Amino acid sequence: MDYQQLAAQRRSHPAWRLLAADHAPMIASFLYRSFSAPNIRTFSRDELVTRLDDHLFHLHDMAGEPLYSKSAAAYLDDWAADDRGWLRKYYPEGEDQPHYDLTSPAEAAIEWLKGLGQRSFIGTESRLMTVFGLLKQIVDGTELNPRTRIAELQKRKADIDAEIARIRAGHVELMEPVQVRERFLQMASTARELLADFRALDQNFRSLDRGVREQIATWDGGKGELLQQVFGWRDTLTDSDEGKSFRAFWDLLMSPARQDELSGLLEQVMAMPAVRELAPDSRLRRIHYDWLEAGELTQRTVARLSEQLRRYLDDQAWLENRRIMELIRNVEQKALALRGRIPDQGLGAIDEPGPEITLPMERLIYTPPFKAAIREVAIDESEAPIASDALFDQVYVDQARLLAAVRRALQTRRQISLASLVGEAPIEQGLAELATYLKLASEDPAAVIDDERTEQVDWVDGDGCRRRATVPLVVFAVKEHGNE
């Protein structure tokens, strides 16, 4: 926070440039209403131009005169320029129309402006309890003395036993409405901050991707050196504190049990009278799905980095193969040029490459051949019945029926694991049907097969015996037809 650093940030940081812009109220209000408030990640150009036209018309109508002379499209291009950096303009795969996404610095500036307003409720108790809880987790998680940790666990056990005894005696302590509202507001604020953290993390991965593309475009060395440098950057980002924290968060969020638990808790809390008095945003009910969408965008950015490396390797392999073919063609041309020029003398002579040594002890001992005893027996066709019904006793698994079961389960949720799906639609044809489910998951681009985790699938076979199979964790998800 020295003078030189602040002076440089004032000239170059997008958040500071947004706060110092001449039309900052118009820009910040529009970006907040379009991106932050509804939590929408991307807009197509036509849709965002329409929204900005409506926003400018409303401002002109309130003022009674035109306030902003440029068109909506010109403003969007200006905000997405490198000297502004408030919007990210890009082209999704397979589309020729640009899309816009709010950048992390612009979101930080909007959140700072939002914090300047007078808050209707300032809670302190819940934050103090959070501080105590975090400090206790740090101390307990770093304690090396087993006796100290056991003593702390016994103390917690005694407190839990005492609370159970009070409840059995009829003394149930409930939170006051003000305590419920305070904790709910803190939860909502933390949930929205997580979405902002996703955008900042996605910005870091995009910066890495841009650096890799620039490095590949100007690289003239060997493939090994470039890959070593690129993988070093990626490992540094993955092994960093934010990378490890994001990986742990993603693994926790991808658990179907955790998702169901979170959905149930949100529904239960949103139904409380003390929370309904706050008129909370209904989008909080599906905030964990917003986390999933934001996390998937970050994962796609990492996938694009891997795709860029694969394309570079393919291009290098093509260039090397082309060079090899040129050398072979030169050899063939020289051979054709020398055709017919038979030399009078031999081209060269070569000695025996090596003496042939045969040891007597290496010879195999004679072994008489085995002769099978074959008897001629007449076959009576009447005594050899053939069960022709076995030819028609085949197992056929209808993939269309299984795919319909998957789609029917995804009508009420965004994703479902294979074990949960089998619990709702039991397996009828044993391992053949289970293998068909795995085949459908491997062919579905929206499905996820996690080989590092497993789940157990149960069914009852035709003899009434219960069977259980352990398979990799398979999650069927709803296909996204919108933007990346």
N, C-alpha and C positions, 0 to 999 in steps of 0.2 A: 504494500500500500504506500510506496514512496511516490514522489512527484512524477518521475519519469515514467513509471509504470502506469499511473493514472492518466497521464497525458497521452500515452500511446493507446490505451484502451478507449479514450474519448474519441480518438481519430479512427480507430479500426474496429472496435467491438460492435457487432450489430445491435445488441441490446441498448447500448448507450446511444447509438445513432437513432434508434427508434424513439427513445425518450426525448432527444433533442430535435426531432424532425418538426418542420413547420406544421404539418397536418397530423401530428401524433394523436390527438383525440379521435379523429376520424379513422385513422389506421388501426389503433389499438382497439377501439370499440367494434370495428368490423371483424378483425381477426378473432376477438374474444367470442362474438356472437356466432361466428361461422365454425371455428375450430374448437376452442377451449370449452365453451359452455355445453355444446351437444356432444363433445368428445368424438369428433369425426376426424379421422386421420388425413384423408385425401379427398380432393374434389377435381373433377374434370374442368377443363378451361371454360367450356360453355356454361356449366352449372355455376362456377364461381363468378363468372362475368355477370350472369343474371342476378346473383345475390348482391354483388357490389353495385349494380345499376339500381336495384331497389333501395339499397342503403343510401346511396347518393341522392336519389329522388326524395327520400324521407327527410334528409338533412336540408336539401334545398327548399322543400315545402315548409319546414319549420322556420327557416330563416327568411323566407319570402323572397329570396334572390339566389342566383347561382353562386355557390361558394367555391366550387372546384371545377376547373376548366377542362381537365383531361377526361378522356373516356375511361370506362372501367377496364378495358383490355390494356390500355396504356399504363394505368396504375399498377396492374398485376405484373406486367413486364418490368416496370420500374422497381417494384418491391422484390422481385426475384433476381435482380441484377447482382453482380458480385460486390458492387460498392454499397449495397443495402443489406442483403442477406436475411430478409425477414420471411421469405417464402422459398421453398425448394421446388424448382421446376424440373420435371423429368418425364420420360416417356415409358409407361409400363410395357412389358413384353407383349407383343402382338397387337399394339394399338398405335395409331398415328396421331392421336390427339394428346397434347401435353396435359399433365396433371400437376396439382400443387399440393404441397404439404407444409405445415407450419414448422419453422426451424426451432431448435432448442433455445438459442438466445432470444428470439422473439417471444417465445412462451415465458421465459424467465422475466422479461420486461413486463409482460402483461400481468403475470402473477404479482410482481412488485407493485404495479399500479393498483391492482385489486386489493392488496394489503393496506393501501393508504386509506381506504374507506373506514368509516366508523363501524366496528363490529358490534352487533346487537348483543352478543353474549361472549364473555371472556372467561373461559374455564381455567382454573389453576390446580384443582385437586387431582384431576385425572392425569395431568402432566407430571405432577409431583409423584403420584403413584407409579407412573411409567419410569421416571428417573430412578426411584427406589428399585423397581423390578429389574431394570437393566443393570444397575450396579450389583444386585444380588446374583444375577446370571453370570456376570463377569467374574465375581469373586468365587462363586461355587464352581464355575467351569474351569478355573485355573488353580484350584486348591489341590495340592499334591499329597497332603496328609490324609490317609484313609480314615483315621479316627475323627478328624474334624468333619469330613464329609458325612460319615455315618451319624455323628452327633446332630448335624444339621438336618439330615433326613428323618431322624427320630423326632426331632422337634416339630418338623412339619407333620409327621404322623400323629403326634400328640394333639396338634392344633386341629387336624382333620377329625380325629376321634372326638374331640370336645365339641366341634361343630355338629357332628352327627348326633351326639347325645342331646344337644340343645334342640335340634330339629325334631327328634323323637319325643322330646318333652313338650313340643308344641310351640317353642320359641323360634319362629322363622323370621329372620331379619331380611327386610327388603330394601332395595335402593330407593332413595328419594327421587321424585321426578327430575329434580335439577341435576342429580348425579347421572341419571340415565341420559338426559339431553347433552350434558357435558361430554360424556364418553362417546356418544353417537357422533357429535360434531368433530371430535378428535379423530374418530375412525374415518369419517367421510373425508376429512382433510388429508389424512395419510393415504387413503385409497387414491385420491386424485394426484397426490404427489408421486405415487408410484407410476402413473401414466406419464408424467413429465420426465421421470427418471428413464423410462423406456425410450422416450424420444432423444434424450441426451446420449444414452448408450448406443442407440441406432446411429446417431451422428458420429460417434467415435468409430464405429465399424465402417461407416461410409467414408470417413477420412482415410482409414486404412486402405479401403478398396481403391480410392482415388490415387493414393500414393503408390499402390501396387501397379495400377494401370500406367501411371507416368513412368515408373521404373522399368516396366516391360517395354514401353514404347521407345525408350532411349537406351536400352541395355544392348551391349555389344560383346559381352563376355560369354562364359559357359553357362549351361543350364544349371549345373550343380551349385555354382556360386549364387545365382539368382534365387533358386529355390531355398537354399540355406538362409539367405537374408530375409526372404519373405516369410518363411516359416518361423524364423526368429521373431519377427514383428508380431505374427499372429500368436505365438506362444506367450510373448510378453503381455499381450492384451488379454489372452485367455487366463493366464496365471496371475493376473493382477487381482487386487482386492475386489474391484467391481465385477471382473469377469467371473471369479469364483462365487461371489454373492449372487450374480444373475443365474449361474448354473444351478445353485442350490434352490433358488426361488423357482426356477422353471421345473425342476424335478418335483418339487413339492406341489406346484400348481397342476402338473400333468397327472397327478394321482386322482383317479375317479372317486375314491372314497373322500378325499379332501374336498373335491368340488361339490359333491353331494352334501357334505357337512357344512360347507360355506353357504351353499344355497339355502339350506334349512335355517341356519343362523340368521341370514339376512331377512328371510321371510318372517321369522319369529320376532326379530327386533323391529322391523318396519310396521308390524301390526300393533306394537305397544302404543297406548294412548299418549304417553309422554313424548314419543317420537313423532306421532302423527300431528301433534300441535306445532311442530317445527315446519310442517309442509315440506318434507325432504324431496329431493329430486328422485323421481321414479327410476331413473337410470342406475341408481345405486343398487337396485335389485340384481342387475346383471353386470356389476362392475368387474367380477372375475372373468366374465367372457370378454370384456374390453381388455383386460390384462392379457388374455390368451391371444387376441388379435394383435396387440402391440408386440408381444413376444414373438409371434410368428413372423411379423415384419422384420424384426431383428435377426431371426434365424435365416430368413431369406437373404438378407444382406450378407451374412456369412456364407451362405450357399453361392451367391454370386461371386464372392472372392474365390472360392474353390473352382467355380466354373471358369473364371478368368485364367487361373493357373492351368487347368486342363486344356483350355484352348491354346495357351502359349506352348504347352508341351506338344500338342498335336501339330501346331504350325512348325515348331522346330523339327519334329520327326519328319514332316513332309519335306522340309528344306534339305535335311540330311539324306532322305531317300532320293530326292532329286539329284543331289550331288553324286551319289553312288551310281545312279543310272547314267549320268553324264560320263563318269569314268569308264563304265562298262561299254558305253557307246564309242568312246575314243579307242578302247582296246579292239573292239570289233572292226572299226574303220581301218586301223593300222593292220589288222590281220587280213582284211580284204585287199589292202594295198600291196601286201607281200605275197598274195596268192599267185602262184605261177613262178615265183622266183625260188626254184629248188636249188639249194646249195650243193656243190660237188662233194664236199666232205660232210661228215656227220656233225650234227650240232653239238653233240656232247656224249659222254659215256659215263655210266654210273656202275659202281661195283655192287656186288651182292649186298643188300642192306644188312644182312646178318646171317651167321651160320645156323643151319637147322640141326638141332640137337634132339635126339630121340633116345630116352632112357628105357631100358628093359622093364624097370619096375613101374613105369607109367602105363604099361599095357594092362588092360582089364582082364580079369579072370573069366574064363568061358562060363557062361550060364546057359543051361539048356532052356529052350523056349517052352513056355507053358501052353499046353494044348487043352482046350476046354472039351469036356465030354458032352456031346450033343446026342440026345436020344430022339428017335422019330416016334412021335405020339400023334395019333389022329385026334383032331379037335372036333368034338360034337357040338354043333352050333346050338342045339336045343338046350344044352347044359350051361351055356355062357350068356345069360341075359344081360342086356345093356340098359342101364337106367338113362333113357333119353330125356327124362325130365330135368336132369342136371344141366343140360345145355341151356335151358330157359331160366334156371335159377341164378340170375345175375342181379347185381346191385347197381341201380342207376340213381344218381343223386341229381335232383333238379336244381341247377344253379339259379334259375329264375326265381324259384320259391325262396331260396336262401337270400338272394339279393333283395327280394320284396320284404323279407323280415328285417333286414338291415335298414332299408329306407323307412319302413313303418316305425322302427324304434327311434330313428333320427328325426321324426316329425315333431317330437316333444322335447328334444334336447339337441345340443350341438355336437355331442360325441358320446360314445358308449363303448365299454370294453367288451371283449369277446365273452368273458365269463358272465357279465351282466346280461348280454344278449341271449346266451344259452339259458340263463335262468328264466328269462321271459318266454323264449321260444325253445323248448327242450329239443335236444338232438334225438332224432328218430332212427337214423341209419348208421350209428356208431362212428368208427374212425373215418369211414369214407366221407361222411358229412362234415366232420371236424376238419379233415384235409381240404375239403372244398371251401370252407370258411377261410382257411389260411390262403388258399389260392386267390379268392376274391380280394383279400386284404393286400396281397402282393401286387395285384393289378390295379388297385384303386389308388390314385395319386394323393387323395386326401387322407387315406388310412396311414397309421403309424405302427410299425413293428419294432419293439424295443427288445433287442437280444440280451441286454444287460439285466432285465428284470423278467420274472416269470409269473404266471398265474395258473390256477388249477381249474379245469373244466370237468364237470361231472355229468353223467347220463346213465340211463338204465337200458341194458341191451335187451334183445328179444327173449332171453331166458329169465329175465327179471333180476339179473345181477347188476349191481351198481358198479360202474366203471369210472375211473378218474385218470385224466391225462394232464401232465405238466407241459405247458407250451410257453413260448415267449409272449410277453405282454403285447396284445393286439388291441388297438383303439381305432374304431371306425368314427369318422368325423364328417360333418356336413361340408360339401364342396363349396368353395368360395367362388362366386361368379363375378365379383366386383373387381376393385383395384387391388394391387398388391399392398 
